[in-house]
Amino acid sequence: MVRWGFISGLVLVMASVVGLNGQGVTGADWSQWRGPDRSGRSADIGLLGQWPDGGPPRVWSVSNVGVGIGSVAVRGDRLFVQGIQEGLSAVSALRRSNGTRIWMRTLGAAGQNREGSGPRGTPTVDGDRLYVLTENGELACLRLEDGSVVWQRNILTDFRGRNPWWMVSESPLVDGDQVIVAPGGRGAGIVSLDKMTGGTLWVTKELSDQAGYASPIVADVGGVRTVMTLTAAAGVGVRASDGKLMWRHQAAANRTANTTTPIFHDDKVFYSASYGTGGTLLGLRAEAGDVMAQEIYRTRDMQNHHGGIVLVDGYLYGFNNSILTCLEFTTGKMMWRHRSVGKGSLSYADGHLYVLSENNVAGLVEATPVGYREQGRFRIAAGRGASSRAHPAISGGRLYLRNQGTLSAYNIQTQ
């Protein structure tokens, strides 16, 4: 049996969370990029199957998070989000109940870019610590309670990486005793650091690809713990114990921008990239401590730019450029496509896709291969500057939508 997960040392707090109307919603904290296991899926149940006109009730909205395009992490009674504060790249802890700030920590120079200024990543919660990677490569371990710095180092400087054109965009992966990032240095394409001290544990010497914009995942393949991500040039897999490169599949990537987090299921990994590349499914097989990868299919029907993909009951859902698309995972067969709310990002919970367009429209869509079935939409306030690219987060009966410096929480549980 294949066991897989993305944060072996992470405590997933499962609870019955009492919402505004006193009803219980069972779910897990959204404690890192793309949720508890980086799949874009929330464990929440008892959520609205249809939204009222104007969308679900807004619980609160704040404009104190600073400019940025990363999403939020949720743990217990707190939210964590990155943004530009006091002219620097920073991370803040907010109260989950009302969005007020508990603490804020600046970590270094902020980045400016026509595709959106400020941090791109989402903080990672692990135990009593928070791991944060800025747009200029500052990787910091902070205490969850007060934001004090345990250790900090710059992965671009330390591993001779070069900041990509649209700046560092990945969210750090914590697995067991290590934190894994991709600085894209020569002989250090992917690296592992001791999560308690920041000391280097291993580097992938066989990999010198520059960093892409994707965040890595980790899974067990036939007993071999394996890290998977997209670099600037390929879909890759490295052994989590020592960083050994096990495959490098160039057809899965382009030379412009590889952003989408891979999807792993049933000893297979699905990569997707835009700019004419599309989706690639690789079959994985463990042998003598290594993992071999073989291409199963390629499809032009899932050219995902930045909005992420979710796998639900054997079907992939994501934006093929600007068209929301459903594909059969094992074959790549297209089930349906629809313009929906327009090009954007998505997450999943309780039978539905939560979609957010770059043009500030949120929508609720049934996750079914039968056809496109929309169950409501509403417009959020437009942010200043670039388009809205933060992925929706769903936790404890609430939907969190971030647009540049504004973060809003919506009550999506049933009445």
C-alpha positions as CSV (number, residue, x, y, z in Angstrom):
1,M,0.0,0.0,0.0
2,V,1.3,3.5,-0.9
3,R,1.1,6.0,1.9
4,W,1.5,9.6,1.0
5,G,1.3,12.9,2.8
6,F,3.0,16.3,2.6
7,I,3.9,17.2,6.1
8,S,4.8,14.2,8.2
9,G,5.7,16.3,11.2
10,L,2.6,18.5,10.9
11,V,-0.2,18.1,13.4
12,L,-3.5,18.3,11.5
13,V,-5.9,19.7,14.0
14,M,-9.3,18.1,13.3
15,A,-12.1,19.7,15.2
16,S,-15.7,20.7,15.2
17,V,-15.6,24.5,14.7
18,V,-18.6,26.5,15.9
19,G,-19.4,29.2,13.4
20,L,-21.4,32.4,13.6
21,N,-24.7,30.7,13.6
22,G,-23.7,28.1,16.2
23,Q,-23.6,25.2,13.7
24,G,-20.7,22.8,13.6
25,V,-18.4,22.3,10.6
26,T,-15.9,19.5,10.7
27,G,-12.6,20.3,9.0
28,A,-8.8,20.8,9.4
29,D,-6.6,23.8,9.6
30,W,-5.4,25.2,6.3
31,S,-1.9,25.3,7.7
32,Q,0.2,25.9,4.5
33,W,0.1,26.4,0.8
34,R,-2.9,24.7,-0.9
35,G,-4.2,23.3,2.4
36,P,-3.3,20.5,4.9
37,D,-1.6,18.3,2.3
38,R,-0.9,20.7,-0.6
39,S,-3.6,19.2,-2.7
40,G,-5.9,22.3,-2.7
41,R,-8.6,20.3,-0.8
42,S,-10.2,21.2,2.5
43,A,-11.7,18.6,4.8
44,D,-14.6,20.9,5.8
45,I,-18.1,19.5,5.4
46,G,-21.6,21.0,6.0
47,L,-20.9,23.9,3.6
48,L,-23.4,25.8,1.4
49,G,-24.3,24.0,-1.8
50,Q,-25.5,27.2,-3.3
51,W,-24.7,30.8,-2.7
52,P,-27.3,33.6,-2.2
53,D,-27.4,36.5,-4.6
54,G,-24.4,38.7,-3.8
55,G,-22.4,35.7,-2.4
56,P,-22.1,34.2,1.1
57,P,-22.2,36.6,4.1
58,R,-18.9,38.4,4.7
59,V,-17.7,38.0,8.3
60,W,-15.0,40.6,8.1
61,S,-12.6,42.4,5.8
62,V,-9.3,44.0,6.6
63,S,-6.7,46.0,4.6
64,N,-3.8,45.5,7.0
65,V,-2.1,42.5,5.3
66,G,0.2,44.5,3.0
67,V,0.5,44.2,-0.8
68,G,1.3,40.6,-2.0
69,I,-0.2,37.8,-4.0
70,G,0.3,34.8,-1.6
71,S,-2.5,33.0,0.2
72,V,-3.1,32.5,3.9
73,A,-2.3,29.7,6.4
74,V,-4.8,29.0,9.1
75,R,-3.9,27.3,12.5
76,G,-6.2,27.4,15.5
77,D,-7.3,30.9,16.3
78,R,-4.8,32.6,13.9
79,L,-4.2,33.4,10.3
80,F,-0.7,34.0,8.8
81,V,-0.1,36.0,5.6
82,Q,2.8,37.7,3.9
83,G,2.8,41.2,2.5
84,I,4.8,44.5,2.2
85,Q,4.8,46.3,5.6
86,E,6.8,49.4,6.3
87,G,8.4,49.1,2.9
88,L,9.8,45.6,3.7
89,S,8.7,42.0,3.0
90,A,6.9,40.8,6.1
91,V,4.6,38.2,7.6
92,S,1.7,38.9,10.0
93,A,-0.3,36.9,12.4
94,L,-4.0,37.9,12.5
95,R,-6.9,36.9,14.7
96,R,-9.1,34.4,13.0
97,S,-12.2,35.9,14.6
98,N,-11.9,39.4,13.2
99,G,-8.7,39.8,11.2
100,T,-7.0,42.2,13.7
101,R,-3.2,41.9,13.8
102,I,-1.5,40.0,16.7
103,W,2.1,40.5,15.5
104,M,4.1,41.5,12.4
105,R,7.7,40.6,11.5
106,T,9.7,42.2,8.7
107,L,12.2,39.9,7.0
108,G,14.1,41.9,4.4
109,A,13.8,43.9,1.2
110,A,10.5,43.9,-0.7
111,G,10.3,43.2,-4.4
112,Q,8.5,45.2,-7.0
113,N,7.1,43.7,-10.2
114,R,4.5,44.6,-12.9
115,E,2.8,41.2,-12.2
116,G,2.3,42.1,-8.6
117,S,4.7,43.5,-6.0
118,G,5.5,41.9,-2.6
119,P,5.7,38.3,-1.4
120,R,4.3,35.5,-3.5
121,G,4.5,32.6,-1.0
122,T,2.3,31.3,1.7
123,P,3.7,30.6,5.2
124,T,4.0,27.0,6.5
125,V,2.9,26.2,10.0
126,D,4.7,23.3,11.7
127,G,4.2,22.7,15.5
128,D,5.0,25.9,17.3
129,R,7.0,27.4,14.4
130,L,6.3,29.3,11.2
131,Y,8.4,29.0,8.0
132,V,8.4,31.9,5.6
133,L,10.1,32.4,2.3
134,T,10.2,36.0,0.8
135,E,10.2,37.1,-2.8
136,N,14.0,37.9,-2.5
137,G,15.0,34.5,-1.0
138,E,14.9,35.2,2.7
139,L,13.9,31.9,4.5
140,A,13.0,32.4,8.1
141,C,11.9,30.2,11.0
142,L,9.7,32.1,13.4
143,R,8.1,31.3,16.7
144,L,4.3,31.1,16.2
145,E,3.5,32.8,19.4
146,D,5.2,36.2,18.9
147,G,6.9,36.1,15.5
148,S,10.5,36.2,17.0
149,V,13.2,34.8,14.7
150,V,14.7,31.4,15.5
151,W,16.9,31.4,12.4
152,Q,17.1,33.1,9.0
153,R,19.2,32.7,5.9
154,N,19.0,33.8,2.2
155,I,18.7,30.7,0.0
156,L,19.8,32.6,-3.2
157,T,22.9,33.9,-1.6
158,D,23.9,30.7,0.3
159,F,23.3,28.4,-2.7
160,R,24.2,30.7,-5.5
161,G,20.8,30.9,-7.0
162,R,19.4,33.6,-9.1
163,N,16.0,35.3,-8.4
164,P,13.6,34.4,-11.3
165,W,12.1,37.2,-13.4
166,W,8.9,37.2,-11.4
167,M,10.7,36.6,-8.1
168,V,10.8,33.7,-5.7
169,S,7.3,32.3,-5.5
170,E,7.4,29.0,-3.8
171,S,6.2,28.2,-0.3
172,P,8.6,26.2,1.9
173,L,7.8,22.5,2.4
174,V,8.3,20.9,5.9
175,D,8.7,17.2,6.0
176,G,9.8,15.4,9.2
177,D,12.9,17.2,10.5
178,Q,13.6,19.1,7.3
179,V,12.5,22.2,5.4
180,I,12.8,21.9,1.6
181,V,13.2,24.7,-0.9
182,A,14.5,25.1,-4.5
183,P,17.1,27.9,-4.7
184,G,18.1,26.9,-8.2
185,G,21.8,27.1,-7.6
186,R,24.5,25.3,-9.5
187,G,24.7,21.9,-8.0
188,A,22.0,22.9,-5.6
189,G,18.7,23.0,-7.5
190,I,16.8,21.7,-4.5
191,V,18.1,21.8,-0.9
192,S,17.1,20.5,2.5
193,L,17.7,22.4,5.8
194,D,17.4,21.3,9.4
195,K,14.0,22.8,10.4
196,M,15.2,23.5,13.9
197,T,18.6,25.1,13.2
198,G,18.6,26.1,9.5
199,G,21.7,24.0,8.9
200,T,22.1,22.4,5.5
201,L,21.2,18.7,5.4
202,W,21.6,18.0,1.7
203,V,21.7,19.5,-1.8
204,T,20.7,18.0,-5.1
205,K,24.2,18.0,-6.7
206,E,22.9,16.5,-10.0
207,L,20.4,19.3,-10.5
208,S,21.4,22.8,-11.5
209,D,18.1,24.0,-13.0
210,Q,17.1,27.5,-12.1
211,A,14.1,27.8,-9.8
212,G,10.7,27.8,-11.3
213,Y,7.7,29.3,-9.5
214,A,6.1,26.0,-8.2
215,S,6.0,24.8,-4.6
216,P,7.1,21.2,-4.0
217,I,5.2,18.2,-2.6
218,V,6.4,15.0,-1.0
219,A,5.0,11.5,-1.2
220,D,5.9,7.9,-0.5
221,V,6.4,5.8,-3.7
222,G,6.9,2.2,-2.9
223,G,8.5,3.1,0.4
224,V,10.7,5.8,-1.1
225,R,10.0,9.2,0.2
226,T,10.1,11.5,-2.8
227,V,10.1,15.3,-3.4
228,M,8.4,16.5,-6.6
229,T,8.3,19.9,-8.2
230,L,8.7,21.9,-11.4
231,T,11.9,23.7,-11.9
232,A,12.5,26.4,-14.6
233,A,13.2,23.5,-17.1
234,A,11.7,20.2,-16.0
235,G,9.4,18.2,-13.8
236,V,11.7,16.6,-11.3
237,G,11.7,14.1,-8.4
238,V,14.4,13.7,-5.8
239,R,14.9,11.3,-2.9
240,A,13.9,13.0,0.4
241,S,16.5,11.2,2.5
242,D,19.5,12.6,0.6
243,G,18.4,14.7,-2.3
244,K,19.4,12.2,-5.1
245,L,17.9,13.2,-8.4
246,M,15.6,10.3,-9.6
247,W,14.0,11.8,-12.7
248,R,14.1,15.0,-14.7
249,H,11.3,15.2,-17.4
250,Q,11.8,18.2,-19.6
251,A,8.6,17.8,-21.6
252,A,6.6,18.7,-18.5
253,A,8.0,22.2,-18.4
254,N,8.6,25.3,-20.5
255,R,11.3,27.9,-20.4
256,T,9.1,30.8,-19.4
257,A,7.2,30.1,-16.2
258,N,6.4,26.8,-14.5
259,T,4.1,27.5,-11.5
260,T,1.6,24.8,-10.8
261,T,2.1,22.5,-7.8
262,P,2.2,18.8,-9.0
263,I,-0.6,16.4,-8.2
264,F,0.3,12.9,-6.9
265,H,-2.0,9.9,-6.7
266,D,-1.8,6.2,-7.0
267,D,2.0,6.2,-7.9
268,K,1.5,8.8,-10.6
269,V,2.4,12.5,-10.7
270,F,0.7,15.1,-12.9
271,Y,2.6,18.2,-14.0
272,S,1.0,21.1,-15.8
273,A,2.4,24.3,-17.3
274,S,1.1,27.1,-19.6
275,Y,2.8,28.7,-22.7
276,G,1.8,25.8,-24.9
277,T,3.1,23.0,-22.7
278,G,0.1,21.4,-21.2
279,G,-0.2,18.5,-18.8
280,T,2.0,15.4,-18.4
281,L,1.2,12.3,-16.3
282,L,4.2,10.2,-15.2
283,G,3.9,6.7,-13.8
284,L,6.3,6.0,-10.9
285,R,7.9,2.8,-9.8
286,A,10.2,2.1,-6.9
287,E,13.2,-0.2,-7.3
288,A,16.2,-0.7,-5.0
289,G,15.6,2.6,-3.2
290,D,15.2,4.6,-6.4
291,V,12.1,5.7,-8.2
292,M,11.8,5.4,-12.0
293,A,9.4,7.6,-14.0
294,Q,7.7,6.8,-17.3
295,E,5.4,9.1,-19.3
296,I,1.8,7.8,-19.6
297,Y,0.4,10.7,-21.6
298,R,0.6,14.3,-22.5
299,T,-2.3,16.7,-23.1
300,R,-2.7,20.2,-24.4
301,D,-6.0,20.5,-22.6
302,M,-4.6,21.5,-19.2
303,Q,-2.2,24.4,-19.7
304,N,-2.4,25.6,-16.1
305,H,-0.7,29.0,-15.7
306,H,-0.8,29.8,-12.0
307,G,-4.2,28.8,-10.6
308,G,-3.6,25.3,-9.4
309,I,-5.3,22.0,-10.0
310,V,-7.3,19.7,-7.8
311,L,-8.0,16.0,-8.1
312,V,-11.4,14.8,-7.0
313,D,-12.7,11.2,-7.4
314,G,-10.4,10.5,-10.3
315,Y,-10.9,13.8,-12.2
316,L,-8.6,16.8,-12.5
317,Y,-10.1,20.3,-12.3
318,G,-8.2,23.4,-13.2
319,F,-7.9,26.3,-15.6
320,N,-6.6,25.4,-19.1
321,N,-5.3,29.0,-19.6
322,S,-8.6,30.9,-19.2
323,I,-11.0,27.9,-19.5
324,L,-12.1,25.9,-16.5
325,T,-11.6,22.3,-17.5
326,C,-12.3,18.8,-16.2
327,L,-10.0,15.9,-17.3
328,E,-10.0,12.2,-16.4
329,F,-6.8,11.7,-14.4
330,T,-5.7,8.3,-15.7
331,T,-6.3,9.0,-19.4
332,G,-6.4,12.8,-19.9
333,K,-9.8,12.6,-21.6
334,M,-11.6,15.9,-21.5
335,M,-15.0,15.7,-19.7
336,W,-16.0,19.4,-20.0
337,R,-14.8,22.9,-20.3
338,H,-16.4,26.3,-19.5
339,R,-15.3,29.9,-19.3
340,S,-16.7,30.1,-15.8
341,V,-15.6,33.2,-13.9
342,G,-12.6,33.7,-16.1
343,K,-9.0,32.7,-15.7
344,G,-8.0,32.3,-12.1
345,S,-7.3,29.9,-9.2
346,L,-9.3,27.3,-7.4
347,S,-9.6,25.1,-4.3
348,Y,-12.0,22.3,-3.3
349,A,-14.3,21.5,-0.3
350,D,-17.4,19.4,0.3
351,G,-18.2,18.5,-3.3
352,H,-17.5,22.0,-4.8
353,L,-14.8,24.0,-6.5
354,Y,-14.2,27.5,-5.1
355,V,-12.9,29.6,-8.0
356,L,-11.5,33.1,-8.0
357,S,-10.8,34.9,-11.3
358,E,-8.0,37.4,-11.8
359,N,-10.7,39.9,-12.4
360,N,-12.1,39.6,-8.9
361,V,-15.1,37.3,-9.4
362,A,-15.6,34.4,-7.0
363,G,-17.7,31.4,-8.0
364,L,-19.0,28.1,-6.6
365,V,-19.0,25.1,-9.0
366,E,-20.0,21.5,-8.5
367,A,-17.0,19.1,-8.8
368,T,-18.6,16.7,-11.1
369,P,-17.4,15.2,-14.5
370,V,-21.0,15.3,-15.8
371,G,-20.8,19.0,-16.8
372,Y,-20.3,22.6,-15.6
373,R,-22.8,23.4,-12.8
374,E,-22.4,26.8,-11.2
375,Q,-24.0,27.4,-7.9
376,G,-23.4,31.1,-7.4
377,R,-20.9,33.9,-7.9
378,F,-20.1,37.4,-6.6
379,R,-17.6,40.1,-7.1
380,I,-15.0,41.0,-4.6
381,A,-13.4,44.5,-4.3
382,A,-10.7,45.2,-6.8
383,G,-7.2,45.5,-5.4
384,R,-4.7,48.2,-6.3
385,G,-2.1,47.2,-8.9
386,A,-1.9,43.7,-10.5
387,S,-4.6,41.1,-10.9
388,S,-5.9,38.9,-8.1
389,R,-3.9,35.7,-8.0
390,A,-4.1,34.5,-4.3
391,H,-5.7,31.0,-4.1
392,P,-8.8,30.6,-2.0
393,A,-8.4,29.1,1.5
394,I,-11.2,27.1,3.2
395,S,-11.1,26.3,6.9
396,G,-13.7,26.0,9.7
397,G,-16.7,27.0,7.6
398,R,-15.0,30.1,6.3
399,L,-13.7,31.1,2.8
400,Y,-10.7,33.4,2.9
401,L,-10.1,35.5,-0.2
402,R,-7.1,37.8,-0.5
403,N,-6.7,40.5,-3.1
404,Q,-3.5,42.4,-2.8
405,G,-3.6,44.2,0.5
406,T,-7.1,43.2,1.4
407,L,-8.2,39.9,3.1
408,S,-11.8,39.0,3.6
409,A,-13.5,36.1,5.4
410,Y,-16.9,34.7,4.3
411,N,-19.3,32.4,6.2
412,I,-19.9,29.4,3.9
413,Q,-21.4,26.9,6.3
414,T,-25.0,25.8,6.1
415,Q,-27.6,27.6,8.2
